[in-house]
Amino acid sequence: MADCTLDFRNTFSSFSLLKMTEVFGRMQPQETLEICGSDPDTRRDLLKVLPENSYDLLYSDGGEGGQDVYTIRIRKRCR
C-alpha cells in the first residue's frame, strides 16, 4: 500500500515530472509513492529527475510491449 499515489494518465511529461518531485520532496523517509501513467517518455524520465540514492525502486510494471499504462512504486530513503 502506497502512502501517496499520483495518476499521470493523460498528462504532459513536464507537468508530471514537476509534480512528482514536489510530492517526493514533501514525503518522509520510508514513505512510499505510487505513480501511474501512460506516457512512455515520462516513464523513462521519471526516476532520472530524482537523485539515485534518494529512493528504492519497489515495483515497476507495464508501459512496455504495447501496454498503455505503467505503475511504479518507490520508497524514500533515510537521509
N, C-alpha and C positions, 0 to 999 in steps of 0.2 A: 504494500500500500504506500503510495507516494504522499508526502506532506503537501506538495503543491503540484498542480497539473496545468500545463499550458497547451492549448489546442491551436495550432497554427495552420490547420487546413484552410485553404483558400485565402492565405495572406501573403504579402510580399516578403521577400527574403530579408531585406534590410530592417523592416519593422520587427520581424521575428527574432533576429539576432540581437537587436537593441533591447527588446522586451525580456528575452531570456537572460541577458547579462544583468539587467536591472533586478530581476527577481532573484537570480542566483546570488547577487551581492547582498541582498537582504536576508538570505537564509542563514540559519545557524549551522555550525558543524554537525555532521551526522544526519541532517535532514535530507530527504530525497526529493528530486524534481523529475516529473514525468513529462515528456514532450511528445506530442502527436502532431504530425504534419503530412503534407502531400507534395511539397516542392522538393525535388531531388537535389537542387542546388543548396537549399537551406540545410538539408540533412548532411550533405558533405561538409558544409562550412560551420555547422553548429558548434562542434567541440573545438574548432580551431580558434574561436574567439575567447575561450577560457584558458587560463594558464594550466598546463598539463598536470601540474602537481596539486591542483586545487579540487579535483574531483576523482571519484572512482566510477567507472562505467559499470553499471549493474545489469543492464539489459539493453539490447538493440535488436530490432526485428522489423522486417518489411522494407518497402521502398525500393526493393531490388527485384529483378526478374518479372517486371510488369506489375508489381503490386503498387497501388496508388497511395497507400497510407503507410507511414512508418511510426514506430514508437521507440523512444529512447528514454532510459531511466538512469539518472546519475545521483550519486551521494556526495555531498560537500565534505571535504576532508577537514580535519582539525588543522589549525594553523601551526 
